[in-house]
Amino acid sequence: MKLSNSVKSISYLKANAASLIDDINKNGKTFVITQNGEAKVVVQDIKIYEQMQDTLAMLRLLSMTSNSHAEAKEMTEVFDGLNKELDGFE
């Protein structure tokens, strides 16, 4: 998605809000709105926004699962090592 093709000024948004929203809803476009030449906000279809939030939540869960798995593996290795050492005391 190239946002450079979808940069609009806040003046454009004010003058063309209805048509801009219609374009967003029909074509799933995302627009960057500028104020004084600086990007300030992103306007996008609510369904696309919700999908993006769901994707981010899934990625966070996946990351946490991955980290937990790595930590569990490390702990298993530590306990295995301790058990071997303790076996020597019997």
C-alpha positions as semicolon CSV with decimal commas, in nm:
position;residue;x (nm);y (nm);z (nm)
1;M;0,000;0,000;0,000
2;K;0,154;0,326;-0,111
3;L;0,031;0,604;0,110
4;S;0,222;0,862;-0,094
5;N;-0,060;0,841;-0,350
6;S;-0,319;0,903;-0,078
7;V;-0,193;1,215;0,097
8;K;-0,456;1,485;0,133
9;S;-0,456;1,817;0,315
10;I;-0,695;1,892;0,597
11;S;-0,850;2,156;0,370
12;Y;-0,924;1,884;0,115
13;L;-1,077;1,668;0,387
14;K;-1,300;1,953;0,505
15;A;-1,419;2,034;0,153
16;N;-1,460;1,673;0,036
17;A;-1,536;1,470;0,347
18;A;-1,837;1,286;0,205
19;S;-1,666;1,184;-0,120
20;L;-1,345;1,090;0,064
21;I;-1,536;0,866;0,306
22;D;-1,725;0,715;0,014
23;D;-1,393;0,637;-0,161
24;I;-1,254;0,486;0,159
25;N;-1,559;0,263;0,208
26;K;-1,589;0,152;-0,156
27;N;-1,220;0,095;-0,232
28;G;-1,073;0,023;0,111
29;K;-0,830;0,310;0,067
30;T;-0,635;0,470;0,347
31;F;-0,556;0,841;0,345
32;V;-0,292;1,041;0,527
33;I;-0,421;1,383;0,624
34;T;-0,172;1,666;0,652
35;Q;-0,187;1,991;0,843
36;N;0,060;2,266;0,754
37;G;0,242;2,020;0,529
38;E;0,298;1,765;0,807
39;A;0,127;1,426;0,830
40;K;-0,110;1,431;1,127
41;V;-0,370;1,154;1,100
42;V;-0,461;0,845;0,902
43;V;-0,818;0,792;0,784
44;Q;-0,922;0,440;0,692
45;D;-1,221;0,210;0,670
46;I;-1,331;0,081;1,011
47;K;-1,333;-0,281;0,891
48;I;-0,971;-0,253;0,778
49;Y;-0,879;-0,089;1,109
50;E;-1,047;-0,369;1,306
51;Q;-0,871;-0,635;1,096
52;M;-0,540;-0,464;1,162
53;Q;-0,608;-0,454;1,537
54;D;-0,702;-0,823;1,534
55;T;-0,383;-0,905;1,345
56;L;-0,173;-0,710;1,595
57;A;-0,340;-0,889;1,886
58;M;-0,268;-1,227;1,725
59;L;0,096;-1,129;1,666
60;R;0,129;-1,024;2,031
61;L;-0,014;-1,359;2,145
62;L;0,218;-1,544;1,910
63;S;0,514;-1,348;2,040
64;M;0,420;-1,419;2,402
65;T;0,376;-1,789;2,323
66;S;0,711;-1,799;2,149
67;N;0,881;-1,628;2,443
68;S;0,709;-1,856;2,693
69;H;0,817;-2,162;2,497
70;A;1,179;-2,044;2,489
71;E;1,171;-1,966;2,863
72;A;1,013;-2,303;2,941
73;K;1,284;-2,478;2,740
74;E;1,555;-2,288;2,930
75;M;1,396;-2,377;3,263
76;T;1,375;-2,743;3,162
77;E;1,745;-2,739;3,077
78;V;1,824;-2,580;3,415
79;F;1,620;-2,840;3,604
80;D;1,772;-3,124;3,402
81;G;2,118;-2,997;3,494
82;L;2,025;-2,966;3,861
83;N;1,878;-3,318;3,861
84;K;2,204;-3,456;3,717
85;E;2,402;-3,279;3,987
86;L;2,169;-3,404;4,260
87;D;2,194;-3,759;4,128
88;G;2,565;-3,744;4,209
89;F;2,486;-3,692;4,580
90;E;2,299;-4,020;4,620
